């Protein structure tokens, strides 16, 4: 104890120090107790299993996956409830009944939900009751390779599929449906007219005249896709869709029959890999932008990401040099290789015996028995893209020269 000459002060100081000591001790004990309880709680949480997810949670419940080629999913349900009494979810986000295109007709609720490319999750509830919980994979027909193997394709126009709708809809074709005078009374129009909303380019027989039955079979037929459940309104594709297209596009058929090099999809009769038979946003009823269509089959995306890309590809796409149907030239080129280059590079044509140096040719004819020219523009330039200037395959031009000439090192 410290004595400052005042005994009363010393006593007060001692009492104060004792009070501080007791307070610190109490706080310490409380802290230890809290720490102990916290450790026990953590251990308990670790060793206690989490409660199972609700059955309606798509992450826990195994939900079916279906595939569609149209960018929407249609669903109908018999109910007494109004459309706004349901909750609609697309990929975890709630959407309104208006966005879900939900409409009530008599006792049937009709829903048509627009899909995102790829996998989608659709959930529909009424209160706490789960009505629908499915996965839907959307991919256009030309991207069918992206569809997961486990996805099921569901066909509506089967005996069982049509049962629910028959009381209100006419589902059997009549002769007048083949070439209808009033398209609103054609058999397909009531349910399929929305498919062409917002599309600028319409295929005249399909989306303008609604002569659907010149391509689609009105009788139910068994297919490899449904051997035990005949489907109506299928397109006969035993020889591809090309024979159906050529009924109207006779000039194209004559052209293709004379070509030496034919594009693969044309050779398979699969016109619909590139063209939409109904309607499209793109000229010539293409399924997508030209270059994107090409990339789906040709592994070419990396080329477009190179530092130097051929200007023709940037501005006009692949069809600047290639005919998408076929050609008399290899790689379906629109002309002979050098002749094609000269169209955009006339200066090279004028100095074709002095490029890149005096007396250096840019073309040497093929030797006997060899269709390929001995020397063309692509011997030195990549026609698509490159890491180096002037579309050269190497940075050091002398290395390029050494391919044909003995260059001293």
SELO-320319 format. One record per residue (C-alpha): x, y, z; residue in one letter. Coordinates in Angstrom, 2 decimals. Example, Ala and Ser with C-alpha at 12.3 -4.5 7.8 and 13.67 -1.06 7.14 Angstrom:
<recs>
{x = 12.30, y = -4.50, z = 7.80, residu = A}
{x = 13.67, y = -1.06, z = 7.14, residu = S}
</recs>
This chain:
<recs>
{x = 0.00, y = 0.00, z = 0.00, residu = X}
{x = 1.24, y = 3.47, z = -0.86, residu = X}
{x = 1.23, y = 6.03, z = 2.01, residu = X}
{x = 1.07, y = 9.67, z = 0.87, residu = X}
{x = 0.89, y = 11.03, z = 4.41, residu = X}
{x = -2.87, y = 10.81, z = 4.56, residu = X}
{x = -4.18, y = 7.55, z = 6.13, residu = X}
{x = -7.78, y = 8.24, z = 5.02, residu = X}
{x = -6.59, y = 8.68, z = 1.47, residu = X}
{x = -4.65, y = 5.43, z = 1.67, residu = X}
{x = -7.75, y = 3.54, z = 2.84, residu = X}
{x = -9.86, y = 5.02, z = 0.04, residu = X}
{x = -7.19, y = 4.09, z = -2.48, residu = X}
{x = -7.07, y = 0.49, z = -1.17, residu = X}
{x = -10.86, y = 0.14, z = -1.33, residu = X}
{x = -10.90, y = 1.51, z = -4.85, residu = X}
{x = -8.20, y = -0.92, z = -5.97, residu = X}
{x = -10.11, y = -3.84, z = -4.40, residu = X}
{x = -13.30, y = -2.78, z = -6.20, residu = X}
{x = -11.42, y = -2.61, z = -9.52, residu = X}
{x = -9.92, y = -6.06, z = -8.90, residu = X}
{x = -13.31, y = -7.62, z = -8.10, residu = X}
{x = -14.90, y = -5.99, z = -11.15, residu = X}
{x = -12.16, y = -7.28, z = -13.48, residu = X}
{x = -12.45, y = -10.76, z = -11.94, residu = X}
{x = -16.23, y = -10.80, z = -12.45, residu = X}
{x = -15.94, y = -9.64, z = -16.03, residu = X}
{x = -13.30, y = -12.30, z = -16.67, residu = X}
{x = -15.54, y = -15.05, z = -15.29, residu = X}
{x = -18.49, y = -13.84, z = -17.39, residu = X}
{x = -16.28, y = -13.71, z = -20.49, residu = X}
{x = -15.04, y = -17.24, z = -19.90, residu = X}
{x = -18.58, y = -18.48, z = -19.46, residu = X}
{x = -19.69, y = -16.79, z = -22.69, residu = X}
{x = -16.71, y = -18.19, z = -24.55, residu = X}
{x = -17.44, y = -21.68, z = -23.22, residu = X}
{x = -21.09, y = -21.45, z = -24.26, residu = X}
{x = -20.08, y = -20.19, z = -27.73, residu = X}
{x = -17.75, y = -23.17, z = -28.23, residu = X}
{x = -20.46, y = -25.63, z = -27.16, residu = X}
{x = -22.95, y = -23.98, z = -29.54, residu = X}
{x = -20.54, y = -24.19, z = -32.49, residu = X}
{x = -19.79, y = -27.85, z = -31.81, residu = X}
{x = -23.50, y = -28.60, z = -31.57, residu = X}
{x = -24.19, y = -26.90, z = -34.91, residu = X}
{x = -21.38, y = -28.82, z = -36.59, residu = X}
{x = -22.54, y = -32.21, z = -35.37, residu = X}
{x = -26.27, y = -31.59, z = -35.87, residu = X}
{x = -27.50, y = -32.22, z = -39.45, residu = X}
{x = -29.21, y = -29.33, z = -41.23, residu = X}
{x = -32.96, y = -29.69, z = -41.71, residu = X}
{x = -33.87, y = -30.94, z = -45.20, residu = X}
{x = -34.82, y = -28.41, z = -47.86, residu = X}
{x = -38.47, y = -28.00, z = -48.64, residu = X}
{x = -39.75, y = -30.41, z = -51.27, residu = X}
{x = -40.54, y = -27.48, z = -53.52, residu = X}
{x = -36.92, y = -26.32, z = -53.58, residu = X}
{x = -35.58, y = -27.20, z = -57.06, residu = X}
{x = -32.07, y = -27.67, z = -55.70, residu = X}
{x = -33.20, y = -30.51, z = -53.43, residu = X}
{x = -36.01, y = -32.09, z = -55.42, residu = X}
{x = -35.11, y = -33.89, z = -58.62, residu = X}
{x = -37.17, y = -32.11, z = -61.28, residu = X}
{x = -37.81, y = -33.31, z = -64.85, residu = X}
{x = -36.01, y = -31.56, z = -67.69, residu = X}
{x = -37.71, y = -31.00, z = -71.04, residu = X}
{x = -36.32, y = -29.54, z = -74.26, residu = X}
{x = -38.06, y = -27.12, z = -76.63, residu = X}
{x = -37.03, y = -25.41, z = -79.87, residu = X}
{x = -39.47, y = -22.49, z = -79.45, residu = X}
{x = -38.52, y = -19.68, z = -77.07, residu = X}
{x = -41.48, y = -20.23, z = -74.78, residu = X}
{x = -43.06, y = -22.96, z = -72.69, residu = X}
{x = -46.83, y = -23.47, z = -72.80, residu = X}
{x = -48.69, y = -25.14, z = -69.95, residu = X}
{x = -52.35, y = -25.55, z = -69.03, residu = X}
{x = -54.04, y = -26.53, z = -65.80, residu = X}
{x = -57.65, y = -27.11, z = -64.76, residu = X}
{x = -58.50, y = -24.88, z = -61.81, residu = X}
{x = -61.20, y = -22.73, z = -60.25, residu = X}
{x = -58.65, y = -20.05, z = -59.30, residu = X}
{x = -57.98, y = -16.90, z = -61.28, residu = X}
{x = -54.58, y = -16.35, z = -63.02, residu = X}
{x = -53.55, y = -13.64, z = -60.52, residu = X}
{x = -54.04, y = -16.07, z = -57.60, residu = X}
{x = -50.98, y = -18.04, z = -58.73, residu = X}
{x = -47.32, y = -17.12, z = -58.21, residu = X}
{x = -45.04, y = -17.60, z = -61.22, residu = X}
{x = -41.24, y = -18.00, z = -61.00, residu = X}
{x = -38.70, y = -18.15, z = -63.82, residu = X}
{x = -35.13, y = -19.06, z = -62.81, residu = X}
{x = -35.78, y = -18.11, z = -59.18, residu = X}
{x = -37.28, y = -14.70, z = -59.99, residu = X}
{x = -40.98, y = -14.04, z = -59.54, residu = X}
{x = -42.81, y = -12.73, z = -62.61, residu = X}
{x = -46.32, y = -11.33, z = -62.94, residu = X}
{x = -49.26, y = -13.20, z = -64.41, residu = X}
{x = -49.07, y = -10.76, z = -67.33, residu = X}
{x = -45.43, y = -11.68, z = -67.99, residu = X}
{x = -46.38, y = -15.35, z = -67.74, residu = X}
{x = -49.10, y = -14.73, z = -70.38, residu = X}
{x = -51.55, y = -16.39, z = -67.96, residu = X}
{x = -55.15, y = -16.47, z = -69.16, residu = X}
{x = -58.24, y = -18.29, z = -67.96, residu = X}
{x = -60.61, y = -19.90, z = -70.45, residu = X}
{x = -63.56, y = -21.60, z = -68.80, residu = X}
{x = -61.85, y = -23.83, z = -66.20, residu = X}
{x = -58.47, y = -24.03, z = -67.94, residu = X}
{x = -55.54, y = -21.83, z = -66.97, residu = X}
{x = -53.26, y = -21.25, z = -69.97, residu = X}
{x = -49.67, y = -20.13, z = -69.31, residu = X}
{x = -46.99, y = -19.22, z = -71.89, residu = X}
{x = -43.64, y = -18.26, z = -70.35, residu = X}
{x = -40.81, y = -16.79, z = -72.45, residu = X}
{x = -37.54, y = -18.65, z = -71.95, residu = X}
{x = -33.87, y = -17.72, z = -71.80, residu = X}
{x = -31.41, y = -19.65, z = -73.99, residu = X}
{x = -30.29, y = -22.83, z = -72.26, residu = X}
{x = -31.65, y = -24.26, z = -69.02, residu = X}
{x = -34.64, y = -22.63, z = -67.30, residu = X}
{x = -36.49, y = -23.48, z = -64.09, residu = X}
{x = -40.22, y = -22.80, z = -63.95, residu = X}
{x = -42.16, y = -22.90, z = -60.68, residu = X}
{x = -45.87, y = -22.14, z = -60.29, residu = X}
{x = -47.54, y = -22.01, z = -56.86, residu = X}
{x = -50.90, y = -21.13, z = -55.42, residu = X}
{x = -50.42, y = -20.07, z = -51.83, residu = X}
{x = -48.11, y = -22.68, z = -50.28, residu = X}
{x = -49.16, y = -25.39, z = -52.75, residu = X}
{x = -46.68, y = -26.29, z = -55.48, residu = X}
{x = -48.46, y = -26.73, z = -58.81, residu = X}
{x = -45.53, y = -26.97, z = -61.27, residu = X}
{x = -41.79, y = -27.40, z = -60.82, residu = X}
{x = -39.86, y = -28.31, z = -63.98, residu = X}
{x = -36.73, y = -27.56, z = -65.95, residu = X}
{x = -37.00, y = -26.50, z = -69.61, residu = X}
{x = -33.99, y = -26.34, z = -71.93, residu = X}
{x = -34.44, y = -23.96, z = -74.86, residu = X}
{x = -32.22, y = -24.36, z = -77.92, residu = X}
{x = -33.16, y = -23.63, z = -81.55, residu = X}
{x = -32.99, y = -26.60, z = -83.91, residu = X}
{x = -29.60, y = -25.50, z = -85.25, residu = X}
{x = -28.17, y = -25.68, z = -81.72, residu = X}
{x = -29.64, y = -29.10, z = -80.90, residu = X}
{x = -26.17, y = -30.35, z = -79.95, residu = X}
{x = -26.34, y = -28.20, z = -76.80, residu = X}
{x = -29.37, y = -30.05, z = -75.40, residu = X}
{x = -28.44, y = -32.32, z = -72.44, residu = X}
{x = -28.95, y = -36.05, z = -72.98, residu = X}
{x = -31.34, y = -36.29, z = -70.04, residu = X}
{x = -33.75, y = -33.72, z = -71.51, residu = X}
{x = -37.03, y = -35.17, z = -72.78, residu = X}
{x = -38.81, y = -33.88, z = -75.87, residu = X}
{x = -42.56, y = -33.81, z = -75.26, residu = X}
{x = -44.94, y = -33.88, z = -78.19, residu = X}
{x = -48.39, y = -32.45, z = -77.67, residu = X}
{x = -50.19, y = -33.77, z = -80.76, residu = X}
{x = -50.60, y = -37.35, z = -79.56, residu = X}
{x = -53.79, y = -39.14, z = -78.52, residu = X}
{x = -53.06, y = -38.59, z = -74.82, residu = X}
{x = -51.65, y = -35.10, z = -75.25, residu = X}
{x = -54.74, y = -33.75, z = -76.99, residu = X}
{x = -57.33, y = -35.17, z = -74.57, residu = X}
{x = -57.45, y = -32.15, z = -72.27, residu = X}
{x = -57.84, y = -29.62, z = -75.11, residu = X}
{x = -60.32, y = -31.41, z = -77.33, residu = X}
{x = -63.44, y = -30.13, z = -75.53, residu = X}
{x = -62.60, y = -26.56, z = -76.62, residu = X}
{x = -60.26, y = -26.86, z = -79.63, residu = X}
{x = -60.59, y = -28.44, z = -83.07, residu = X}
{x = -57.59, y = -30.73, z = -83.43, residu = X}
{x = -58.41, y = -32.72, z = -86.56, residu = X}
{x = -57.53, y = -31.19, z = -89.92, residu = X}
{x = -60.06, y = -30.58, z = -92.68, residu = X}
{x = -59.50, y = -30.15, z = -96.40, residu = X}
{x = -60.06, y = -26.40, z = -96.06, residu = X}
{x = -57.03, y = -26.18, z = -93.73, residu = X}
{x = -54.62, y = -27.02, z = -96.57, residu = X}
{x = -55.16, y = -23.69, z = -98.35, residu = X}
{x = -57.33, y = -21.60, z = -96.03, residu = X}
{x = -59.32, y = -18.61, z = -97.24, residu = X}
{x = -59.61, y = -17.26, z = -93.69, residu = X}
{x = -56.35, y = -17.91, z = -91.83, residu = X}
{x = -57.98, y = -17.27, z = -88.44, residu = X}
{x = -60.07, y = -20.42, z = -88.96, residu = X}
{x = -57.11, y = -22.57, z = -90.00, residu = X}
{x = -56.49, y = -25.41, z = -87.54, residu = X}
{x = -53.02, y = -24.23, z = -86.43, residu = X}
{x = -53.73, y = -20.51, z = -86.13, residu = X}
{x = -55.44, y = -20.27, z = -82.69, residu = X}
{x = -52.54, y = -21.85, z = -80.79, residu = X}
{x = -49.53, y = -20.96, z = -82.95, residu = X}
{x = -50.11, y = -17.43, z = -84.22, residu = X}
{x = -48.10, y = -15.94, z = -81.33, residu = X}
{x = -44.93, y = -17.68, z = -82.56, residu = X}
{x = -44.45, y = -15.03, z = -85.23, residu = X}
{x = -45.01, y = -11.98, z = -83.03, residu = X}
{x = -42.22, y = -9.43, z = -83.45, residu = X}
{x = -40.53, y = -11.29, z = -86.32, residu = X}
{x = -39.91, y = -9.12, z = -89.37, residu = X}
{x = -39.16, y = -11.76, z = -92.03, residu = X}
{x = -42.08, y = -14.14, z = -92.62, residu = X}
{x = -42.03, y = -17.26, z = -94.78, residu = X}
{x = -44.99, y = -16.63, z = -97.07, residu = X}
{x = -46.53, y = -20.14, z = -97.18, residu = X}
{x = -46.16, y = -20.59, z = -93.43, residu = X}
{x = -46.60, y = -17.29, z = -91.60, residu = X}
{x = -48.62, y = -15.34, z = -94.18, residu = X}
{x = -50.80, y = -17.90, z = -95.92, residu = X}
{x = -50.88, y = -20.51, z = -93.12, residu = X}
{x = -50.54, y = -23.38, z = -95.56, residu = X}
{x = -48.93, y = -25.44, z = -92.81, residu = X}
{x = -50.16, y = -28.77, z = -94.17, residu = X}
{x = -48.04, y = -28.58, z = -97.33, residu = X}
{x = -45.08, y = -29.39, z = -95.07, residu = X}
{x = -46.66, y = -30.94, z = -91.97, residu = X}
{x = -48.47, y = -34.28, z = -92.13, residu = X}
{x = -52.00, y = -34.06, z = -90.76, residu = X}
{x = -52.19, y = -37.80, z = -90.00, residu = X}
{x = -50.62, y = -39.33, z = -86.89, residu = X}
{x = -47.48, y = -41.31, z = -87.74, residu = X}
{x = -45.09, y = -43.39, z = -85.71, residu = X}
{x = -41.52, y = -42.08, z = -85.61, residu = X}
{x = -38.21, y = -43.09, z = -84.07, residu = X}
{x = -38.90, y = -40.45, z = -81.43, residu = X}
{x = -42.20, y = -42.04, z = -80.40, residu = X}
{x = -42.56, y = -45.55, z = -81.85, residu = X}
{x = -45.52, y = -46.44, z = -79.60, residu = X}
{x = -47.24, y = -43.07, z = -79.57, residu = X}
{x = -48.04, y = -41.71, z = -83.07, residu = X}
{x = -47.63, y = -37.96, z = -83.53, residu = X}
{x = -49.65, y = -35.67, z = -85.77, residu = X}
{x = -48.38, y = -32.73, z = -87.81, residu = X}
{x = -44.82, y = -34.03, z = -88.05, residu = X}
{x = -42.59, y = -33.16, z = -91.03, residu = X}
{x = -41.46, y = -36.15, z = -93.06, residu = X}
{x = -37.67, y = -35.99, z = -92.74, residu = X}
{x = -36.67, y = -39.42, z = -93.99, residu = X}
{x = -34.58, y = -37.70, z = -96.68, residu = X}
{x = -34.18, y = -34.44, z = -94.79, residu = X}
{x = -36.34, y = -31.37, z = -95.26, residu = X}
{x = -34.67, y = -30.38, z = -98.57, residu = X}
{x = -37.12, y = -32.34, z = -100.79, residu = X}
{x = -39.96, y = -30.35, z = -99.19, residu = X}
{x = -38.09, y = -27.04, z = -99.72, residu = X}
{x = -37.30, y = -27.90, z = -103.34, residu = X}
{x = -41.00, y = -28.24, z = -104.16, residu = X}
{x = -41.03, y = -24.43, z = -104.23, residu = X}
{x = -37.33, y = -23.59, z = -104.55, residu = X}
{x = -36.73, y = -25.41, z = -107.83, residu = X}
{x = -34.02, y = -23.00, z = -109.05, residu = X}
{x = -31.95, y = -23.68, z = -105.95, residu = X}
{x = -32.25, y = -27.42, z = -106.51, residu = X}
{x = -31.03, y = -27.08, z = -110.11, residu = X}
{x = -28.11, y = -24.93, z = -108.97, residu = X}
{x = -27.07, y = -27.38, z = -106.26, residu = X}
{x = -27.27, y = -30.35, z = -108.62, residu = X}
{x = -24.58, y = -28.76, z = -110.84, residu = X}
{x = -22.12, y = -27.83, z = -108.08, residu = X}
{x = -18.90, y = -29.70, z = -107.44, residu = X}
{x = -18.61, y = -28.67, z = -103.77, residu = X}
{x = -21.81, y = -28.68, z = -101.68, residu = X}
{x = -22.17, y = -27.38, z = -98.13, residu = X}
{x = -22.58, y = -30.23, z = -95.61, residu = X}
{x = -26.09, y = -29.34, z = -94.36, residu = X}
{x = -27.31, y = -29.10, z = -97.98, residu = X}
{x = -25.78, y = -32.49, z = -98.72, residu = X}
{x = -27.73, y = -33.91, z = -95.75, residu = X}
{x = -30.90, y = -32.16, z = -96.86, residu = X}
{x = -30.98, y = -30.13, z = -93.65, residu = X}
{x = -31.93, y = -26.66, z = -94.90, residu = X}
{x = -33.47, y = -25.90, z = -91.49, residu = X}
{x = -30.06, y = -25.97, z = -89.80, residu = X}
{x = -29.51, y = -22.48, z = -91.22, residu = X}
{x = -32.99, y = -21.33, z = -92.24, residu = X}
{x = -36.09, y = -21.01, z = -90.10, residu = X}
{x = -39.02, y = -22.47, z = -92.08, residu = X}
{x = -41.55, y = -20.12, z = -90.46, residu = X}
{x = -40.21, y = -16.66, z = -89.61, residu = X}
{x = -37.06, y = -14.89, z = -88.48, residu = X}
{x = -35.43, y = -11.61, z = -87.48, residu = X}
{x = -32.79, y = -12.12, z = -90.18, residu = X}
{x = -32.73, y = -11.81, z = -93.95, residu = X}
{x = -33.28, y = -15.02, z = -95.94, residu = X}
{x = -35.05, y = -16.47, z = -92.87, residu = X}
{x = -31.70, y = -17.30, z = -91.28, residu = X}
{x = -31.79, y = -18.76, z = -87.78, residu = X}
{x = -29.20, y = -16.22, z = -86.59, residu = X}
{x = -26.52, y = -13.85, z = -87.82, residu = X}
{x = -24.50, y = -15.45, z = -90.60, residu = X}
{x = -21.15, y = -15.63, z = -88.80, residu = X}
{x = -22.74, y = -16.97, z = -85.62, residu = X}
{x = -24.43, y = -19.72, z = -87.63, residu = X}
{x = -21.09, y = -20.70, z = -89.15, residu = X}
{x = -19.37, y = -20.77, z = -85.76, residu = X}
{x = -21.93, y = -23.28, z = -84.46, residu = X}
{x = -20.44, y = -25.94, z = -86.73, residu = X}
{x = -16.99, y = -24.57, z = -87.56, residu = X}
{x = -14.64, y = -24.05, z = -84.61, residu = X}
{x = -13.82, y = -20.51, z = -85.57, residu = X}
{x = -14.49, y = -18.34, z = -82.53, residu = X}
{x = -10.82, y = -18.17, z = -81.54, residu = X}
{x = -9.95, y = -16.79, z = -84.98, residu = X}
{x = -12.28, y = -13.85, z = -84.45, residu = X}
{x = -10.50, y = -13.02, z = -81.21, residu = X}
{x = -7.06, y = -12.70, z = -82.83, residu = X}
{x = -5.45, y = -9.22, z = -82.88, residu = X}
{x = -5.75, y = -9.01, z = -86.68, residu = X}
{x = -9.00, y = -10.17, z = -88.34, residu = X}
{x = -9.60, y = -10.03, z = -92.09, residu = X}
{x = -11.63, y = -6.92, z = -92.83, residu = X}
{x = -14.00, y = -8.86, z = -95.10, residu = X}
{x = -15.03, y = -11.04, z = -92.17, residu = X}
{x = -15.50, y = -8.05, z = -89.88, residu = X}
{x = -17.76, y = -6.18, z = -92.29, residu = X}
{x = -19.56, y = -8.86, z = -94.33, residu = X}
{x = -19.06, y = -12.12, z = -92.49, residu = X}
{x = -18.18, y = -15.53, z = -93.88, residu = X}
{x = -20.34, y = -15.16, z = -97.01, residu = X}
{x = -18.02, y = -12.43, z = -98.28, residu = X}
{x = -15.85, y = -15.28, z = -99.57, residu = X}
{x = -17.89, y = -18.49, z = -99.18, residu = X}
{x = -21.17, y = -19.55, z = -100.78, residu = X}
{x = -23.32, y = -21.05, z = -98.01, residu = X}
{x = -24.95, y = -23.55, z = -100.37, residu = X}
{x = -22.12, y = -24.70, z = -102.62, residu = X}
{x = -19.61, y = -23.75, z = -105.29, residu = X}
{x = -17.48, y = -24.97, z = -108.15, residu = X}
{x = -14.44, y = -24.08, z = -106.03, residu = X}
{x = -12.93, y = -25.79, z = -103.01, residu = X}
{x = -14.10, y = -24.56, z = -99.60, residu = X}
{x = -17.23, y = -23.27, z = -101.39, residu = X}
{x = -15.36, y = -20.13, z = -102.41, residu = X}
{x = -17.20, y = -17.64, z = -104.60, residu = X}
{x = -14.32, y = -17.67, z = -107.12, residu = X}
{x = -10.83, y = -19.06, z = -107.57, residu = X}
{x = -8.63, y = -18.22, z = -104.61, residu = X}
{x = -6.51, y = -15.40, z = -106.03, residu = X}
{x = -9.34, y = -14.06, z = -108.21, residu = X}
{x = -11.38, y = -13.72, z = -105.02, residu = X}
{x = -8.61, y = -11.73, z = -103.32, residu = X}
{x = -8.14, y = -9.44, z = -106.34, residu = X}
{x = -11.75, y = -8.21, z = -106.04, residu = X}
{x = -10.88, y = -6.35, z = -102.83, residu = X}
{x = -7.15, y = -5.91, z = -103.53, residu = X}
{x = -6.94, y = -4.53, z = -107.11, residu = X}
{x = -3.49, y = -3.04, z = -106.50, residu = X}
{x = -2.09, y = -6.51, z = -105.91, residu = X}
{x = -3.61, y = -7.63, z = -109.19, residu = X}
{x = -1.79, y = -4.82, z = -111.01, residu = X}
{x = 1.54, y = -5.71, z = -109.41, residu = X}
{x = 0.91, y = -9.45, z = -109.26, residu = X}
{x = 4.43, y = -10.21, z = -110.52, residu = X}
{x = 6.06, y = -7.74, z = -108.13, residu = X}
{x = 4.62, y = -8.57, z = -104.72, residu = X}
{x = 6.00, y = -8.33, z = -102.12, residu = X}
{x = 9.27, y = -7.71, z = -104.04, residu = X}
{x = 10.22, y = -7.01, z = -107.63, residu = X}
{x = 9.78, y = -10.11, z = -109.85, residu = X}
{x = 8.09, y = -12.06, z = -107.06, residu = X}
{x = 4.84, y = -13.67, z = -108.32, residu = X}
{x = 1.69, y = -14.08, z = -106.27, residu = X}
{x = 0.42, y = -16.95, z = -108.40, residu = X}
{x = 2.08, y = -20.00, z = -109.93, residu = X}
{x = -0.23, y = -22.39, z = -111.84, residu = X}
{x = -0.78, y = -25.90, z = -110.65, residu = X}
{x = 1.40, y = -28.64, z = -111.96, residu = X}
{x = -0.09, y = -31.36, z = -114.11, residu = X}
{x = -2.47, y = -33.58, z = -112.19, residu = X}
{x = -2.68, y = -31.23, z = -109.22, residu = X}
{x = -5.83, y = -29.10, z = -108.93, residu = X}
{x = -4.35, y = -26.92, z = -106.23, residu = X}
{x = -2.20, y = -24.03, z = -107.38, residu = X}
{x = 1.42, y = -24.21, z = -106.43, residu = X}
{x = 1.41, y = -20.65, z = -105.13, residu = X}
{x = -1.54, y = -18.48, z = -104.06, residu = X}
{x = -2.18, y = -15.62, z = -101.66, residu = X}
{x = -2.84, y = -17.99, z = -98.75, residu = X}
{x = 0.69, y = -19.36, z = -98.91, residu = X}
{x = 1.76, y = -16.17, z = -97.16, residu = X}
{x = -1.48, y = -14.74, z = -95.71, residu = X}
{x = -4.05, y = -16.32, z = -93.43, residu = X}
{x = -7.43, y = -15.55, z = -95.02, residu = X}
{x = -9.22, y = -15.34, z = -91.67, residu = X}
{x = -7.05, y = -13.88, z = -88.92, residu = X}
{x = -3.60, y = -13.74, z = -87.41, residu = X}
{x = -1.56, y = -12.56, z = -84.47, residu = X}
{x = 0.63, y = -10.57, z = -86.84, residu = X}
{x = 0.29, y = -7.63, z = -89.23, residu = X}
{x = -0.91, y = -8.17, z = -92.81, residu = X}
{x = -2.42, y = -11.51, z = -91.73, residu = X}
{x = 1.03, y = -13.12, z = -91.90, residu = X}
{x = 1.45, y = -16.43, z = -90.05, residu = X}
{x = 4.77, y = -15.37, z = -88.44, residu = X}
{x = 6.27, y = -12.16, z = -87.10, residu = X}
{x = 9.61, y = -12.57, z = -88.88, residu = X}
{x = 9.00, y = -12.27, z = -92.64, residu = X}
{x = 12.34, y = -13.92, z = -93.38, residu = X}
{x = 11.04, y = -17.09, z = -91.72, residu = X}
{x = 8.14, y = -16.94, z = -94.15, residu = X}
{x = 10.51, y = -16.58, z = -97.11, residu = X}
{x = 12.51, y = -19.55, z = -95.86, residu = X}
{x = 9.54, y = -21.81, z = -96.50, residu = X}
{x = 10.27, y = -21.64, z = -100.24, residu = X}
{x = 13.73, y = -20.08, z = -100.49, residu = X}
{x = 17.12, y = -20.97, z = -99.07, residu = X}
{x = 17.58, y = -17.94, z = -96.88, residu = X}
{x = 20.97, y = -17.57, z = -95.16, residu = X}
{x = 20.68, y = -17.47, z = -91.39, residu = X}
</recs>
